[in-house]
Amino acid sequence: MRSVVVHYHIFKNAGTSVDRLLYESFGSSWSTFDGSDPNQILSSGHLGAFLTSRPDVKAVSSHQARPPLPAGFDAVPIVFLRHPLDRVESVYEFVRRDPSQPSHELLSRLSLPEYVAWVLQEGPGSVVVRNYQTIHLSKASFRTPHIYNAKADDNDFNEAIAFLESIPVVSIVEQFADSIALLSKQISERILPVHWAECRANVSASRTGNLNERLEKLRGCLTGSQWDMLIEANRFDLELHAFAEKRLKADLLGLPNPKPI
């Protein structure tokens, strides 16, 4: 079977950095694949048809493609997860900076606490920081006519975990260098030699400190009830991230894969 890298580009999960590495390694054999509608969701069948039509492509990145991996290909998947509460301020800062984002005008008027309040009220587009990683890795995106209305349930969480268990490397943003070292080994063994060094693109200058410091900063500007509600709104993603941390640690140590929580 034809070998190909498939990067599931989850919004604000170091995807721009991964794409840069893919472009530097594959050049014109790397491509993006997304629909004309920014809210479109693409199945594995769509991705498989694209790859069949483009025999020159050895690596593809997509914001809109969803698992499972396309049938008929020896695919090396790239999936980066991120602590879901750390994504909140990252998404907020990015959308405020980028006028092309659908919620830019609204978020440019909101403080971070006001943004969180809007998220907890399930404002249009706030799904991107409410269990979004679980939604992205499951069928949840396909159950509603619009991604804004998607919600994750227990079945979606189990499906996302099963997908992560099935792939050779589960990556996390907080350990980017370790993650790309494992990914480059997989790609080198199965497709072509790559030598990836840490590369970070599209990182906000205002995002300083370590993960715990950033989470404490966010918690400090919210009420206790808002913090608790934000945790509940991301309970699947928190479990997904905890599993990914254990999986990456086991992979780095050469240990058997851990069981889900």
Contacts in CASP RR format, 6 or more apart in sequence:
PFRMAT RR
TARGET T0000
AUTHOR 0000-0000-0000
METHOD contacts of the structure
MODEL  1
MRSVVVHYHIFKNAGTSVDRLLYESFGSSWSTFDGSDPNQILSSGHLGAF
LTSRPDVKAVSSHQARPPLPAGFDAVPIVFLRHPLDRVESVYEFVRRDPS
QPSHELLSRLSLPEYVAWVLQEGPGSVVVRNYQTIHLSKASFRTPHIYNA
KADDNDFNEAIAFLESIPVVSIVEQFADSIALLSKQISERILPVHWAECR
ANVSASRTGNLNERLEKLRGCLTGSQWDMLIEANRFDLELHAFAEKRLKA
DLLGLPNPKPI
1 72 0 8 1.000
1 73 0 8 1.000
1 74 0 8 1.000
2 51 0 8 1.000
2 55 0 8 1.000
2 72 0 8 1.000
2 73 0 8 1.000
2 74 0 8 1.000
3 58 0 8 1.000
3 73 0 8 1.000
3 74 0 8 1.000
3 75 0 8 1.000
3 76 0 8 1.000
3 190 0 8 1.000
3 191 0 8 1.000
4 51 0 8 1.000
4 57 0 8 1.000
4 58 0 8 1.000
4 59 0 8 1.000
4 60 0 8 1.000
4 73 0 8 1.000
4 74 0 8 1.000
4 75 0 8 1.000
4 76 0 8 1.000
4 191 0 8 1.000
5 22 0 8 1.000
5 26 0 8 1.000
5 58 0 8 1.000
5 59 0 8 1.000
5 60 0 8 1.000
5 75 0 8 1.000
5 76 0 8 1.000
5 77 0 8 1.000
5 78 0 8 1.000
5 187 0 8 1.000
5 191 0 8 1.000
6 47 0 8 1.000
6 59 0 8 1.000
6 60 0 8 1.000
6 62 0 8 1.000
6 65 0 8 1.000
6 69 0 8 1.000
6 70 0 8 1.000
6 75 0 8 1.000
6 76 0 8 1.000
6 77 0 8 1.000
6 78 0 8 1.000
7 15 0 8 1.000
7 18 0 8 1.000
7 19 0 8 1.000
7 22 0 8 1.000
7 59 0 8 1.000
7 60 0 8 1.000
7 61 0 8 1.000
7 62 0 8 1.000
7 77 0 8 1.000
7 78 0 8 1.000
8 62 0 8 1.000
8 65 0 8 1.000
8 66 0 8 1.000
8 67 0 8 1.000
8 77 0 8 1.000
8 78 0 8 1.000
8 79 0 8 1.000
8 136 0 8 1.000
8 137 0 8 1.000
9 15 0 8 1.000
9 18 0 8 1.000
9 19 0 8 1.000
9 61 0 8 1.000
9 62 0 8 1.000
9 63 0 8 1.000
10 63 0 8 1.000
10 79 0 8 1.000
10 80 0 8 1.000
10 81 0 8 1.000
10 82 0 8 1.000
10 132 0 8 1.000
10 133 0 8 1.000
10 136 0 8 1.000
11 63 0 8 1.000
11 91 0 8 1.000
11 128 0 8 1.000
11 132 0 8 1.000
12 82 0 8 1.000
12 87 0 8 1.000
12 90 0 8 1.000
12 91 0 8 1.000
12 94 0 8 1.000
12 128 0 8 1.000
13 80 0 8 1.000
13 81 0 8 1.000
13 82 0 8 1.000
13 87 0 8 1.000
13 133 0 8 1.000
13 173 0 8 1.000
14 80 0 8 1.000
14 82 0 8 1.000
14 173 0 8 1.000
14 176 0 8 1.000
14 200 0 8 1.000
15 61 0 8 1.000
15 80 0 8 1.000
15 202 0 8 1.000
16 201 0 8 1.000
16 202 0 8 1.000
17 176 0 8 1.000
17 199 0 8 1.000
17 200 0 8 1.000
17 201 0 8 1.000
17 202 0 8 1.000
17 203 0 8 1.000
18 61 0 8 1.000
18 78 0 8 1.000
18 80 0 8 1.000
18 180 0 8 1.000
19 30 0 8 1.000
19 32 0 8 1.000
19 61 0 8 1.000
19 201 0 8 1.000
20 199 0 8 1.000
20 201 0 8 1.000
21 180 0 8 1.000
21 194 0 8 1.000
21 196 0 8 1.000
21 199 0 8 1.000
22 30 0 8 1.000
22 59 0 8 1.000
22 61 0 8 1.000
23 30 0 8 1.000
25 59 0 8 1.000
25 187 0 8 1.000
25 192 0 8 1.000
25 194 0 8 1.000
25 196 0 8 1.000
26 58 0 8 1.000
26 59 0 8 1.000
26 192 0 8 1.000
28 56 0 8 1.000
29 56 0 8 1.000
29 57 0 8 1.000
29 58 0 8 1.000
29 59 0 8 1.000
30 57 0 8 1.000
30 58 0 8 1.000
30 59 0 8 1.000
30 60 0 8 1.000
30 61 0 8 1.000
31 54 0 8 1.000
31 57 0 8 1.000
31 59 0 8 1.000
31 60 0 8 1.000
31 61 0 8 1.000
32 60 0 8 1.000
32 61 0 8 1.000
32 62 0 8 1.000
33 42 0 8 1.000
33 47 0 8 1.000
33 50 0 8 1.000
33 60 0 8 1.000
33 61 0 8 1.000
33 62 0 8 1.000
33 64 0 8 1.000
33 65 0 8 1.000
34 40 0 8 1.000
34 42 0 8 1.000
34 62 0 8 1.000
34 63 0 8 1.000
34 64 0 8 1.000
34 65 0 8 1.000
35 42 0 8 1.000
35 64 0 8 1.000
38 102 0 8 1.000
39 146 0 8 1.000
39 147 0 8 1.000
39 148 0 8 1.000
40 64 0 8 1.000
41 64 0 8 1.000
41 66 0 8 1.000
41 141 0 8 1.000
41 142 0 8 1.000
41 147 0 8 1.000
42 62 0 8 1.000
42 64 0 8 1.000
42 65 0 8 1.000
42 66 0 8 1.000
43 65 0 8 1.000
43 66 0 8 1.000
43 142 0 8 1.000
44 65 0 8 1.000
44 66 0 8 1.000
44 67 0 8 1.000
44 68 0 8 1.000
44 69 0 8 1.000
44 70 0 8 1.000
44 71 0 8 1.000
45 70 0 8 1.000
45 71 0 8 1.000
46 65 0 8 1.000
47 60 0 8 1.000
47 62 0 8 1.000
47 65 0 8 1.000
47 70 0 8 1.000
48 70 0 8 1.000
48 71 0 8 1.000
48 72 0 8 1.000
48 73 0 8 1.000
50 57 0 8 1.000
50 60 0 8 1.000
51 57 0 8 1.000
51 60 0 8 1.000
51 70 0 8 1.000
51 73 0 8 1.000
58 191 0 8 1.000
58 192 0 8 1.000
59 191 0 8 1.000
66 136 0 8 1.000
66 137 0 8 1.000
66 138 0 8 1.000
66 139 0 8 1.000
66 141 0 8 1.000
66 142 0 8 1.000
67 77 0 8 1.000
67 137 0 8 1.000
67 138 0 8 1.000
67 163 0 8 1.000
68 163 0 8 1.000
69 75 0 8 1.000
69 77 0 8 1.000
74 190 0 8 1.000
76 168 0 8 1.000
76 183 0 8 1.000
76 186 0 8 1.000
76 187 0 8 1.000
76 190 0 8 1.000
76 191 0 8 1.000
77 167 0 8 1.000
77 168 0 8 1.000
77 169 0 8 1.000
78 169 0 8 1.000
78 171 0 8 1.000
78 183 0 8 1.000
79 137 0 8 1.000
79 163 0 8 1.000
79 164 0 8 1.000
79 167 0 8 1.000
79 170 0 8 1.000
79 171 0 8 1.000
80 171 0 8 1.000
80 172 0 8 1.000
80 173 0 8 1.000
80 176 0 8 1.000
80 179 0 8 1.000
81 133 0 8 1.000
81 170 0 8 1.000
81 171 0 8 1.000
81 172 0 8 1.000
81 173 0 8 1.000
81 240 0 8 1.000
81 241 0 8 1.000
81 244 0 8 1.000
82 90 0 8 1.000
82 133 0 8 1.000
82 172 0 8 1.000
82 173 0 8 1.000
82 174 0 8 1.000
82 241 0 8 1.000
83 173 0 8 1.000
83 174 0 8 1.000
83 211 0 8 1.000
83 215 0 8 1.000
83 238 0 8 1.000
83 241 0 8 1.000
84 129 0 8 1.000
84 131 0 8 1.000
84 132 0 8 1.000
84 133 0 8 1.000
84 234 0 8 1.000
84 237 0 8 1.000
84 238 0 8 1.000
84 241 0 8 1.000
85 215 0 8 1.000
85 218 0 8 1.000
85 230 0 8 1.000
85 231 0 8 1.000
85 234 0 8 1.000
85 238 0 8 1.000
86 174 0 8 1.000
86 211 0 8 1.000
86 214 0 8 1.000
86 215 0 8 1.000
86 218 0 8 1.000
87 129 0 8 1.000
87 132 0 8 1.000
88 115 0 8 1.000
88 116 0 8 1.000
88 119 0 8 1.000
88 129 0 8 1.000
88 218 0 8 1.000
88 230 0 8 1.000
89 112 0 8 1.000
89 207 0 8 1.000
89 214 0 8 1.000
89 217 0 8 1.000
89 218 0 8 1.000
90 204 0 8 1.000
90 207 0 8 1.000
91 128 0 8 1.000
91 129 0 8 1.000
92 107 0 8 1.000
92 112 0 8 1.000
92 115 0 8 1.000
93 204 0 8 1.000
93 206 0 8 1.000
93 207 0 8 1.000
94 101 0 8 1.000
94 202 0 8 1.000
94 204 0 8 1.000
95 101 0 8 1.000
95 103 0 8 1.000
95 104 0 8 1.000
95 107 0 8 1.000
96 104 0 8 1.000
96 107 0 8 1.000
96 108 0 8 1.000
97 204 0 8 1.000
98 104 0 8 1.000
101 107 0 8 1.000
102 125 0 8 1.000
103 124 0 8 1.000
103 125 0 8 1.000
106 118 0 8 1.000
107 115 0 8 1.000
110 118 0 8 1.000
112 218 0 8 1.000
112 221 0 8 1.000
113 221 0 8 1.000
113 222 0 8 1.000
113 226 0 8 1.000
116 222 0 8 1.000
116 226 0 8 1.000
116 230 0 8 1.000
117 226 0 8 1.000
118 126 0 8 1.000
119 126 0 8 1.000
119 129 0 8 1.000
119 130 0 8 1.000
119 230 0 8 1.000
119 233 0 8 1.000
120 226 0 8 1.000
120 229 0 8 1.000
120 230 0 8 1.000
120 233 0 8 1.000
122 130 0 8 1.000
124 148 0 8 1.000
125 148 0 8 1.000
127 135 0 8 1.000
127 147 0 8 1.000
127 148 0 8 1.000
127 149 0 8 1.000
127 150 0 8 1.000
127 151 0 8 1.000
129 233 0 8 1.000
129 234 0 8 1.000
130 151 0 8 1.000
130 233 0 8 1.000
130 234 0 8 1.000
131 151 0 8 1.000
131 152 0 8 1.000
131 233 0 8 1.000
131 234 0 8 1.000
131 235 0 8 1.000
131 236 0 8 1.000
131 237 0 8 1.000
132 237 0 8 1.000
133 160 0 8 1.000
133 237 0 8 1.000
133 240 0 8 1.000
133 241 0 8 1.000
134 140 0 8 1.000
134 152 0 8 1.000
134 156 0 8 1.000
134 157 0 8 1.000
134 160 0 8 1.000
134 236 0 8 1.000
134 237 0 8 1.000
134 240 0 8 1.000
135 141 0 8 1.000
135 147 0 8 1.000
135 150 0 8 1.000
135 151 0 8 1.000
135 152 0 8 1.000
135 156 0 8 1.000
137 159 0 8 1.000
137 160 0 8 1.000
137 163 0 8 1.000
137 164 0 8 1.000
137 240 0 8 1.000
138 152 0 8 1.000
138 155 0 8 1.000
138 156 0 8 1.000
138 157 0 8 1.000
138 159 0 8 1.000
138 160 0 8 1.000
138 163 0 8 1.000
139 156 0 8 1.000
139 159 0 8 1.000
140 150 0 8 1.000
140 151 0 8 1.000
140 152 0 8 1.000
140 153 0 8 1.000
140 156 0 8 1.000
141 147 0 8 1.000
141 150 0 8 1.000
143 150 0 8 1.000
144 150 0 8 1.000
144 151 0 8 1.000
152 236 0 8 1.000
156 236 0 8 1.000
157 236 0 8 1.000
157 239 0 8 1.000
157 240 0 8 1.000
160 236 0 8 1.000
160 240 0 8 1.000
161 240 0 8 1.000
161 243 0 8 1.000
161 260 0 8 1.000
164 170 0 8 1.000
164 240 0 8 1.000
164 243 0 8 1.000
164 244 0 8 1.000
164 247 0 8 1.000
165 257 0 8 1.000
165 260 0 8 1.000
168 186 0 8 1.000
169 179 0 8 1.000
169 182 0 8 1.000
169 183 0 8 1.000
169 186 0 8 1.000
169 251 0 8 1.000
170 243 0 8 1.000
170 244 0 8 1.000
170 247 0 8 1.000
170 248 0 8 1.000
170 251 0 8 1.000
171 179 0 8 1.000
171 180 0 8 1.000
171 182 0 8 1.000
171 183 0 8 1.000
171 244 0 8 1.000
171 248 0 8 1.000
172 179 0 8 1.000
172 241 0 8 1.000
172 244 0 8 1.000
172 245 0 8 1.000
172 248 0 8 1.000
174 211 0 8 1.000
175 248 0 8 1.000
176 198 0 8 1.000
176 200 0 8 1.000
177 198 0 8 1.000
178 248 0 8 1.000
178 252 0 8 1.000
179 248 0 8 1.000
180 196 0 8 1.000
180 198 0 8 1.000
181 196 0 8 1.000
182 248 0 8 1.000
182 251 0 8 1.000
182 252 0 8 1.000
183 196 0 8 1.000
184 194 0 8 1.000
184 195 0 8 1.000
184 196 0 8 1.000
187 194 0 8 1.000
188 194 0 8 1.000
207 214 0 8 1.000
208 214 0 8 1.000
219 227 0 8 1.000
222 230 0 8 1.000
231 238 0 8 1.000
239 260 0 8 1.000
239 261 0 8 1.000
242 261 0 8 1.000
243 258 0 8 1.000
243 260 0 8 1.000
243 261 0 8 1.000
246 258 0 8 1.000
247 257 0 8 1.000
247 258 0 8 1.000
249 255 0 8 1.000
250 256 0 8 1.000
250 257 0 8 1.000
250 258 0 8 1.000
251 257 0 8 1.000
END
